[in-house]
Amino acid sequence: MATSSYAHMATELGYLFILQDQVKEASLWYSEAMKLDESSMAALTGVIWCQILDGHLEEAEHQLEFLKEVQQSLGKSEPRSPGQIVSPLLKQVSVILNPVVKAAPALIDPLYVMAQVRYLSGELENARSTLQRCLELDPTSVDAYLLMSQIYLAQGNFAMCSHCLELGVSYNFQVRDHPLYHFVKARALNKSGDYPEAIKALKMIIKLPILKMEESKKFHGPSVQPSERVSILLELAYALRMNGELHEATKVLQDTINEFSGTPEEIRITIANVDLALSKGNVDLALSILRNITPKQPCYTEAKEKMASIYLQTRKDVHLYIGCYRELCEHLPGPHTSLLLGDAFMNIQEPEKALEVYDEAYRKNPHDASLISRIGQAYVKTHQYTKAINYYEAAQKISGQDFLCCDLAELLLKLKKFNKAEKVLKQALDHDLVKDIPSMMNDVKCLLLLAKVYKSHKKEDVMDTLNKAMDLQSRILKRVPLEQPEMIPSQKQLAASICIHFGEYYLAEKEYAKAVQSYKDALSYSPIDNKVVLELARLYLLQGHLDLCERHCATLLQTEKNHETASVMMADLMFRKQKYEAAINLYHQVLEKVPDNFPVLNKLIDLLRRSGKLEDAPAFFELAKKVSSRVPLEPGFNYCRGIYCWHIGQPNEALKFLNKARKDSTWGQSATYYMVQICLNPDNEIVGGEAFENLVTESKKELEQHGVRTAEKLLREFYPHSAWGQTQLRLLQSLCLLATREKANVEAALGTFIEMAQAEKDSIPALLAVAQAYSLLKQVPKARTQLKRLAKAPWTLAEAEDLEKSWLLLADIYCQGGKFDLASELLRRCMQYNKSCCKAYEYMGFIMEREQSYKDAATNYELAWKYSHHANPASGFRLAFNYLKDKRFVEAIEVCHDVLKEHPNYPRIREEILEKAQGSLRP
């Protein structure tokens, strides 16, 4: 039998004598075990235990000091992974320490050990909070800084890990004497990609002597154990490999194999060789090495995980990938391996199978909150929301961990269960005033979630909740520079985020000045946040502060030359400044890089129309088609084609293309909106306008009724998912009633429009609809009152269509009253923002015609005819009539033929214009 086995038996005998209160016999057996295996920690611990029981406390203290020295681990003891059962020893230590910490909260040693216990139990946030208390009591504690850096490393916060190490050095230079300091620093550098610096740090600790147990009393100073030296060498090999120094990495690994061949550490070096083989592209060798590792070897789990990763990432074989985790569960059954299998199923998008595995793991370890959280997430992925809620609630009761409370609230919010989400968050916030920073931070998180909940169903409480969050965050910001300076950046970012929430709220309420101030406050906390700069630019554009908007857009484009949103906004800005060429060029630049960027293409089509250059649009459709043969099938492409056809006067073609986008989640709502508008008003007439003579025939009335029925059918199939979508649906349903022009229907629609206008302050679509309804009911003064309000509204691109309609309707009313000067001012405004506004030119022609200035009237009607793309026969009729009056008989005849070609039965044009013009040409 091997010496190590005899040593293990001697240790067990010692333990049995301890249980029988035979301390002397136990001491003899533990000492015997030490002789047989000098590296046995269990035997050394047994000897110390016996010394304590015998009352030899001084000797025990010396031994414990030595044990503490040799246990200055380089991170060999990692925190518990999710699904792993917490060690009973850790639970026992926690039970012993809890009363000590409560009774003497200012004693550093119990607090530090409690932090270690929490770290090893996987409670990283709790461990960090406890360590912070240690550092408040003793800012020079070397051990506390080292453990804090390990916590950050485990959390993946490498910048904070390095910052914490340097902070420890600033308080106590002795930190740099610890091998652990250099090793943790090197690991953080490796993880963050700074391989050259990591290599320097690791080479520094390689030179330290290896401490063996028999040399412990002779040597004092920095040293490492054999297992720790292996960790250092493997980390160095990794850094060299990632730095592209494959030859050096191979040499380091070979030297390590030679040095530790035949020791328990050999298997770890074998695993490292796999990574080296993969970096050389030798996948078969890597798999061969991993297959030789048996379940009895300590790194079996790691080996199987690496093998699975190779099968998935390199071989793309899902079955073999899952097979690795199934084998792992078969040979090492337990909650941890079950969790790994469940995660593997989630990784390949099979949440149903993952749930089966998670449930099995949960039955084995029902008190693991992180495991229940994962089950909850899996239920969410499979849309079993009720079960997800139940699991989150169970996890919250078991562990009391607040992050689960937030997860639950977010899920309830997603499911629109606002009252339940509010209750969960209020329960989490229902406690006495907290003073420690982690608890305050958690309260801020809960308050922000609560504000999000209120935003959906209790708008009046949003501001109060945000103010509470900001007050609490201000208290945190005052304390972190002294207590946790490493948290200053993240906490400032959070403060900026709260300011952004304020800005969003004020923006929704159209309190633009307050919104601007909120975004400026956000920049005071986070000066280089491009998202905030972008929002400020958007707000300035909304307010008409064009120079300020341009300055912010230029700042964004300096830091990020190809910033798409900033380029688009700059284009909008150039358009507002009537620099149409510059605006189009900016859009063109974006589309040259990504021709199938349909949101930008949609904006460009609108800009081309507004700048009077819609004929340039087809070239961009052809550019997009070159990207892929599938582009013509894309909903975004068809939406853009539909809008283009609508603007060139082809309503049937527009409906065909928009219908292809109607079911899409991104484009569907807008496509449905335009389809309904086209069905209700295919010729894009001014609803409620009466300045022009009405030439409606019976057949056209039938077409209008058919259009209303089609629009109603479209709306029955329209299921909006947002509050804005619901408002839009209500508006469209009432517009269908308006389109019937029946008094009862128009009055019913008017009631709805008035309610909507009262519910949403200064809602331009609602106010326009109110005015249209009053016009149809012949209540012109009331219509004019609403339209005058809209005439004072600032122009925005988002509301440009409705504003244009309101200006045209008001111009129509002024034309009926003979107030041509007021009408002309409004029409010029329409032309300023939309050079293709055929209706504006048509009304301007009407005014000139009334003033018997037939030449000027013809000029305006020409533009109306041009920008209607010869699709509006009424414009053609008026143009031909004014050509006739201006004695331009040939042009009058050409236009008559154009109209009759598309509309052979168009009334009066043949006898009143064509025949007279032809007669005037005859000698």
N, C-alpha and C positions, 0 to 999 in steps of 0.2 A: 504493500500500500504506500502511496506517495506521502512525503513528509507533510504536505499541505492538508491531506486528509486526516492524518494523525492530529495535526494542530487544530483542525475543525472539531474533531471528537473531544479533544481536551477542553476546548472552549465550551462545548455543550455540557460537558461534565461539570465544569465550573459554574455554569448557569444553574444546573440542577441543584448543586450544593447551596447556592445562594437562596434558591426557593425554599430549601429546607433549613434556612438560617444557620448553616454550617460554614461560616465565613472563612475560617482558617483553611479548611479543605478546598474551598472554592479558590482561595488565593493561590494555593499550591498548583492546582490544575491550570489556572490562568497563566501562572509563571511558566509552567511547562509548555503551554501553547506558544508563549512568547519565544522560548528557546528554539522550538521547532520551526516557527515562522515569525521572524522579526518584523515583517511588514503587516502583521495581522492587527487591524484596527479594533476588531471585536475583542481580541485578547487584551490589548492595552486598556480599552475601556473597562473590561472586567477587573483588571488589576486596580484601576483608580476607584471603581465601585467598592471593592473590598477595603481599600485604604480608608474610604469615607466611613464605611460601616464599622471599621475597627477604631475609628476616632483619630487616625493618623492624617489629620487635615492638611498639615504643612506639606507632607510628601505628596498627597493627592493634588495640592495646589500646584506644585512644581510639575507634576506629570500632566496636569490639565493645560498648563502654560505651553508645555512642549507639544501637546496634542493640537492646541490652537495654532501653533506655528506650522506644523506639518499639514494642517488642514486649510492653509491659505490657498484655496483652490483657484485654478485659472478658469473657473466657470464650468467645471466638470459636472457639478450639480446644477442642472438646468431646471427652470420652473416647470411645474406640472403641465402637460399638454391636455387640451380638452378631451374629456372622455376617460382619462387616467384616474384611477381611484387615489384619493389623497392618502398618503402613508399614515397608518395608525400612530406611528411615533410622532409625526407632526401634529396630529390631533391631540395626543397626550401632552406634548410640550405646550400647545396652545391652551389647554385646560389648566395647566400649572401656572402659566404666565398671566392669564387674564386677571385673576385676583391681585397679583403683584402689581401689574400695570395700573389697575384701578386704585389700589391703596397708595401707591407711590408713583404718581404720574411724572415726577421729575427725575426719576432714576433712569439714566441713559442705557445701562446694560440690558435691563429687561425689555426696554423699548426696541433696542437694536435687534435682540434675538427674536422678538415678535415680528419685526420687519422681515427677518430672514425666513421665519416660518411662513409668513404670508407670501413671500416671494416664491418659495419652493412649492407652496400650495397652489400657485397660479393666480393669486389675488394681487395682481401687479399694482393696481391703483391704490388699494388699501395699504400695501407695503410702502408705496411712495409717500402716502400721507403720514404713516408712522415714522418713516425716516426723516421726513421734514420736521417732525416734532423733535427728533434727536438733534438735528442740526440747529434748531432754535435754541436748544439747551447747550449745545457745544458745537460752534461753527468750525472747530478745528478737527473734528472726528474723521480720521483717515478712513476707517472701516465704513462709516456711513456714506461717504462720497463714492467709495468703490462699489458698494452695493447699489447705490442710486444709479450709477452709470450702467451697471448690469441690467437694472430694470428697464432703463431707456433702450438698451441694446435689444432686450427681449421684446420690447414693444415696437421695434423697428424705427425708433426715433434716433437716428445715428448722429444727427447734428447736436441734439440735446445731450446725447451720451458723451460726445467729445467735449462739449461745453461744460458739462458737470465735472469731468475729470480735471479740466483746467481750473475750474472754480475751486476744486479741492486743493490743487497745488497753490493757488493764491492764498488760501487760508493756512495750509500746512505743507511745507516743502517735502516733508517725509513721505508724502503720498508717492512721490517719484521713486522712492526706494523699493516699492512693492512691485514684484513681477506682474501682479494682477493689473496694476495701472497700465503698464505697457501692452499687456496682452489684450485687455478690453479696448484700449485705444486702437491697437492694430486691427482688431476685428471690426470696429466701427469704421475705420478707414477703408478696409476691404469691402464692407457692405455698401459704403457710399461711393465706391469706385476709385478711391485715391490709392492705387496700388503701390506706387513708388514710396510714399510715406509709410505705408503699412510695412513694406519690406524693411525700411530703416529701423522701425520700432521693434520688429521681430528679431532682426539680427543683433540688436542690442541685448535682448534677454537670452538669446542662445548662448552667449558667453558666460552666463551665470553658472556656478557649480551645481551639480545634482546632489540633493540632500538625501542621504540614506539614513535609516532609523538608528543604526549603530553609531552614526557620526553626530547624532543630534546634540549630545552634551558637549562635544568638542568645538562645534562650529556655531558662530553667531554672525548673522548678516543675511543679505538677500540670497535666496537659493530657490531651486525648483525640485519637485519630485520627478521620478522617471516618467510617470503618466503625464505630468504637466509638460515635460520636455517634448513628448510625442505630440501633444496638442499644439505646441509652438511650432514644431517642424512642419506639421501638416498645414497649419495656417500659412506658414511661409511658402510652402510648395504651391498652395492655392493662389497666393498673391503673385508669385512668379509666373504661374501658368496664365492667370488673367492679364498679366502685364506683357504677355507675349514671349516670355523667356522660358520656352519649353525645355530647352536643354538643361538650364539651371534647375528647373522644377524637377526634372527626371533625376538629376544628380542628388538633389536633396532627399527625394524619396528613396533612392537606392541606398544612400548612407543611413537613412532611418531604418530601413529593412535590415541592414547589416548589424546596426546597433541593438535593435530590439527583437531580433529573430528568436523565436521560442518563448517569448514573454506573452502575457495576456494582451499586450498592446498591439501585437502583430496584426490582428484582424482589422484594426482601425487604419493601419497603413495600407492594407489590401484594398479597402474601400476607396481610399484616396487615389490609388492606382487606377481605379475605374474612371475617375474624372479625367486623369491624364490621358488615358486611352481614348476617351471620347473627344478630347480637345485635339487629338491627332487624327480623328476621323475613323478610328478603329473600333467600330460598334461591336463587331463579333467578339473581339478580345474582351471588351468591357462586359458583355453578357456572359462570356465564359467564366470570367473571374467571379461574377456575382452568383452564378449557378453553383459554384463550389462552396459557398457559404451555407452552413447547415443551421437548422433551427436551434441547435444547442449553443451556437456561438453568439456572443453578446450583441453583435451588430447586425443580426439577422433582419430585424425590422427595417433598418436603414437600407440594407442591401435590396430588400424586396421593393422598397419605395423607389430606389434608383432604377431598378429593373423595369418597374411599371412606367416610370417617366420616359425611359428609352423607348419602350414599346409604343407609348402614346405619341411622343414628340417626334421621334425619328422614324419608327416603323409604321406609324399611323394605324396600329392594330388595336382596336378597342377591346376585343375579346381577350387577348393576351394581357392587356393592361389590367382589366378587371380580375383576370385569373391570378395575377400576382397577389392582389389583396385578398382573394378567396383563400389562397394557400396560406397567407399570413394568419388569417382568422382560424384556419384549420389547425395550424401548428402552435399558434400562441393565442388561444381563445381568451377574450376579455373585452371590457368596454372600449379600451383604447383602439384595439385592432378593428373592432366593429365600427367604430367611428371613422377610422381610416377608409374602410370599405364603403361606408355611407357617403363620405366626402368624394370618393372616387366616382360613385354613381352620379352624384350631383355635378361633378366636373364634366361628365359626358352627357349632361342634360337628360338624366333618367331619374327624376325626383321620386317617382312612385316606388322604385326599387330601393332608393336611398331610405325612404320612410320605413320600409320593412326592417331594414338593418338598424336604423336609429331606434326603432321601437324595441327591438331585441336588446340593444345596448342599454336603453333606459330601464328595462326590467331588471337588469343586472346592477345598475347604479342609479337608483331613482332620485338621488339628492344632488346630482350634477346639474347646476343651473345652466351652464354653457351648452350642455348636451340638449336640454329642453329647448333652449333658444334656437339651436340648429334644427330641431324637429319643427319648431314654429316656422322657421324660414322655408323649410321644405314644404310644409303645408301651404304656405303662401304661393310657392312656385307651382303647386298643383291646384291652386285656386280653392283649397279647402279652408276658407277663411275662419269659419266657426271653430274648427279644431285648432287652428293656429292661435286664435285668441285664448282658447282654453289652456293651451300649453304655455303661452306667455304668462297667463295669470298664475298658473301652477308654479312656474319658475320664480315668479316674483315672491310668492308666499314662502317658497322653500329657502331662497337665498337672500331675499331682501335687497338684491343688487339693483341699483337704480337704473342702470343702462337698459335693463329688461323692461322697466316701466316706460322708458322713452320709446323702445321698440314697439311695445304694445300700443302706446298712444299714436305712433306714426301709422301703424296698421289700421287702427280704428278711424283715423283721419282719412286714410286712403279709401276706406269703405263708407265714408260719409256718415259714420256714427259719431256725430259731433258731441252729443250729450255724454256718451260713455267715455269718449276721449277726454273731455273736460273733467269728468269725475275722477278718472285715473290720475291725471296731472295734479288736480287739486289735492288729492290724497297724498301724493308725493311731496307737495309743498306745505302740507299741514303739519308743521312742527315748530318747535321753539326757534328763536333766532340763532342761526349758526354763525360761527366765527372762524372755523377752519376753512382754508381756501378750497380744497376739493369739494366740500359740501356746498360752498357758495357757488362754485362753478357748475355743479349739478343743478342747483336751483335756477341759475341763469338759463341752462339748457331747457329745463322744464317750462320756464316762463316763455321762452321763445316758441316752444311747441304750442303752448296755450294760446299765445297771440295768433299763431297760424290757425288754430281751431276757431278762435273768435272771428277771424277774418272771413271764415266761411259761413258763420251763422249768428254772430253777435258783434257786428262791426263797432258798436258803441263802446265795447270793452277792450278793443285792440290797443288804443293809445295808452290806457291806464296800465295794461300788462307790459307793454314795451317800456314804459317809463320805469316800472319796477325793475325790469331786467337791466336797464341802463344804470339805474342807481346802484344796483348790486355789482354790476361790472365795474363801475367807477371805484367802488370800495376795493374790489380785487386789484385794479390797476394801481391804487395807492399803496397796496401792501406788497405786491410781487417784486418791486425793485429791491426791497430789503430782504424779503423772505425767500423768494424763488425767482431770482433774476433771469434764470434760463427760460422762464415762461413768458417773459415780456412780449416777444414777437407774436406768439400764438394768441395771447390775451388782447393785444392791440388789434389783431385781425378780427377777433370776436366782437370787440367794441365797434369796429368799422362795419361789421355785418349787421349789428343792431341799428346803426345809423342808416344803413341801406334799407332795413325794414321800415324805418320811419319814412324814408324817401319814397318807398313804394306805396305806403299808405297815403301820403299827401298827394302823390301823383294820381292815384285812383280817385281821390276827392277833388282833383283839379286845383289844388292849392300849390301852384307851381313855385312860388317864392319860398315857401316852407320846405318844399321838396329839394330845391336847389341848396338851401342851407344845410339840410340833412346830409346830402351827398358831399358837400364841402367838409362837414364834420367827419364824415367817413374818410376823406382824403387826409385829414389831420392825423388820423391814426394809422393809415396805410397809404402813404403818398404815391406809391408806384402801382396802385391797383388799377389796371387797365379797364376793368369792368365798370368801376366807379367813374372814371374819366369819360367812358363811353356814355353812361347814363346822364352825366352832366351835359355832355355835348347834345344828346337827344333832347334834354329839357330846354336848353338854350334855343335849339331849333324850333321847338314847340312854342316858345315864347316870342320867337322872331328876333332873338339876339344873335344875328347871323355871324358877326365878327367873333364873338365869344365861342360860338359853336365851331367855327373854322379853326380857331386857335387850339381847341381841345382835340379836334380831329387830326390836326397837323402833329400835335404831340404824340398821339397814338401811332400815326404812320411813321414817325421818326424812330420810335422804339420797335415797331413791328411793321416793316414795309408792306407786307402783303396782308395786313389786317383787313379781312373781307368786310366786316360790318362798318368799320371806319371809312373804308373806300366807298361803300354804298351810301353812307350818311353824307360824306363829302360830295358825292354826286347829287344827292337831294339838295344839299346846300347850294351847289353851283346852279342847280335848276332854279332855286328860289331867287338867286341873284341874276337870273336870266342869262347865265353863262352856259347855254345849252350844249355847245360843242365840248366844253370841259367836262360836263356831267356825263355825256354819252361816252367820252373817252375813258372815264374812270370805270364805268360799267363794262365797257369793251375789254379793258385790261383784266378784270376779274373773269369774264367769260372766256377769254383767250386761254387762261390757265385751266379753268374748269368749265368747259362748254355746256355740261349737263347740270350746272347749278341752276335749277329751275326757279328758286325764289328770286335770284338775281335777274334771270331772264324775264320773269314776270314784271319786276320793277322797271327793267329796261324798256319793255313794250309800252308800259304806261308813260315813261319819260319820252320815248319816241313820239307817242301820240300827242303828248302835251307840248312837245317842241315842233309839231307839225311835220314829223319825218317818219310816219308809221310805215311808209313804203320800204324803209330799210330793215324792217323786222324779219322778213323771210330769210335773209342771209344768216341770221343767228339760229334759226331753226335748222338750216342745212348744216351749220357748224356743229350743232348738238348731235345731229344724226350720225356724224362721222365718228363719234365716240364709241358707239356700239349699235349693233343691228336691233337691239332691244329698246333703244331710246323711244321710238314711236309708240311703244306699248306702255311707257311710264306714265303714271297718273299726272305728274307734274308737267310733263311735256304736253299732254293732251289738254290740261287746264290752260296752259299758256296759248296753245293753238286756238282754244275756244274763246278766250278773251280777245285775241287778235281778230278772229272772225266777227265777233260781236262789234268791235270797234270799226270794222270796215263795212258794216251793214249787211252781214250775212247771218241772220239769226238762226236759220235752220242748221247751217254748218256749225255754228257756235254751240247749239244744243247737242249736236252729235258728239263733238269733242268733249264738252263739259260732262256729258253723261258717262264717259269713260273714266272720269276722275271722281265721280259722285260717291263711290263707295270707299274711297281712300281715307285713311284716318287723318292724314295731313291736309289734303286738298279738298276733301269731300264737303265740308261745311261751306266753304267759300264757293265751290262749284254749284252746290244746291241753291245758294243765295242768288247767284247770277242766273241760273236756269229759271228760277221762279220769276225774277225780274224780267227776263226775256219773254217768258210766256205771257205775263201780264201786260207787257208794253213792248212788243217786238219792233215797233218803228221808233222807239225811244222818244215818244212825244212828251210834251210838258203836261203832266197830270194837273188838271184844274185850269190850264191856260186856255184863254178864249180869244186872244187877239186875232189869230188867223181864222179865216173862214173854214168851217168844218165841212169836209167833203166825204164824210163817212157814208158808205153804202150799206145796204142790208147784208151783203155777203161779208163785209168787214166786221159787222156786229156779230155774226155767227162765229167768225174766226176768234173774236175777242172772248166770246163765251166758252169756246173750246179751249182757249189759252188759260182761262180761269180754272176750268176743270182739270187741266193738266197740272197746273201749279198746285192745286189742292191735293192731287194725287202724289206729287213729289213730296209735299210736306207731310203727308201721312207716313211716308217711308223715311222721314228725317228724324234721327234720334240724337240730338246734341248732348254732349257729356259735360259741358261747362255751363256756368251761370250765364255767361255772355251768350252762349249758343241758345239757351232757353229764351233769353230776351229777344234774340234775333228771330227765333221761331214764332214767338208771339206777334212780333212786328209783321212778319211775312203773312201770317194767317189773317191778320187784320187788313193788310194790303190787298189780299184776295177779295175780301168783302168790299173794299173801296173800288176795286176794278169792275165790280158788277154795275156800279153807278146807280143802284137802286137806293132810294132815300133811306129806308129802314136799315139796310146793310151799312150804308155810309155813316149813319148816326151811331150804330153799334161799334163800328171801327173807330169813330172819333172818340167815343168813351174810353176805349182801350188806349188809344194814343195819348189822351190827356193823363190817364193813370201812369203810363210809362214816363211821360215828361215830368210828372210830379215826383216819381220814385227816383229818377236819375237826373240830377241837376244839370241843366244846359245840354241835355241829350239832343244832338243835332238831328239824327234820324227821326226821333219821336216828334220834335218840333216841326220838322218838314212835313211829316205825315199829318199832323194836326192842321197845318196850313192848307195842305192839299184837300183834306176833308172839308174844311170850311169853304174852300173855293168851289168844290163840287156841290155844296149845299147853298151856293150863291150868297154866303155870308162873307162878302169880300173884305169889309173893314176888319173883322176878326182875323181873317187870313193874313191881311197886310200887317197887323200888329205882331204876329208870330214871325213873319218874314223879316220885319225890321230888326227884330232881336238877332236873327241869324245873320243879317247883313253886318252886324257889329262883331260877330264871332271871329277870332283869329283863324287864318287859313292854316290847315294842316293837311299833309298828304293823305293821312288815314281817312279824313272826313271830306276830302276834296270833292268827291262825286256828289254827296248830299248838299254841300255848300253851293256847288255849281247849279244844281237843280233849284235850290231856294232862290238864288240870285235871278235865274231865268224866269221863275214864276213871279217874283216881285216885279221884274222888268215888264212881264206880260200885263200885270195889273196896271202899272204906270202907263203902258202903251194904250190900254183901254181908256184910261182917264186923260189921255193926251199929254201926259207929263214926259215928253220925249227926252228932255235933258237928264232927268233922274234915271230913266231907263237906260240911256246911252252910257252913263257912268257905271252902272252895274254890268252892262254888256262888255265894256272895255276891261272890267275886272275879270270877267270870265275868260276873255281872250288872253289876258296877261298870264293866267295860270294854265290855260289850255288853248294853244294855238289851233288845235283841230276842232274846237267847239263849233260845230256847224250850226247849232241852234242860235248861238250868239250872233253869228254872221247873218243868219236868216232874219232875226229880229231887227238887226241893224239895217238890213235891206228894206224891211217893212217900214221902219221909221223914215228912211230916205224916200221910199215910194209915196208915203203919206205927204211928204214935203214936196212931192212932184220932182224930186231930183233923180230921174230915172237912170242916168249914167252911173251915179254913186250907188244907187240901189242895185243895179246890175253887177257892179264890182263886188258888192257884199254877197249877193246871191251866187255869183261865180264861186266865191270861196266856200259858201255853204254847200253848193253842189259838188265841189272838189272834195271837201273833207267828209261829205257823206258817201264818198266813193261812188257817186251816181246811183246810189241805192234808194234815195228818198225822192219819190216822184213829185211830192209837193214842192220841194226845193227846185226841181227841174221845171215845174209848171211856172213858178214865180220868176225864175231866171228867164225863161222863154218869153213871158209876158213883158218883162222890163226891156229885154232886147227888142221886142216889137215896138214898145213905146219910144225906145231910143233909136228906132229905124235901123236896127242891126238885124235885117231880115234873114240873112244867111245863117247867122249864129242861132237865131230863134228857131229856124227850121231844123238845124242839127240837133238842138236840145230836144225838140218835140219828138224827133225820130228816136233819140236815145230813150226817152221816157216810154214811148209807145212800144218799143222793142221788148221791154221788160214788163210793161203794164198796158197791153193792147186796148183795154177797155177803160183806161183812166178818163174820168169825166171831163168834158168841156175843152180839153187841150186841143183836140183836132179842129173843132169848129171855131173856137174863139181865138186861137193863136196860129196854128199850122196853116189853115186855109187862108187866113188874112195875110200872113207873111208871104205865102206863095203868091197870093193875088197881088200883093204890093210889088213883087219882083217882075210880074208880067208887064210888057210894054203897053 
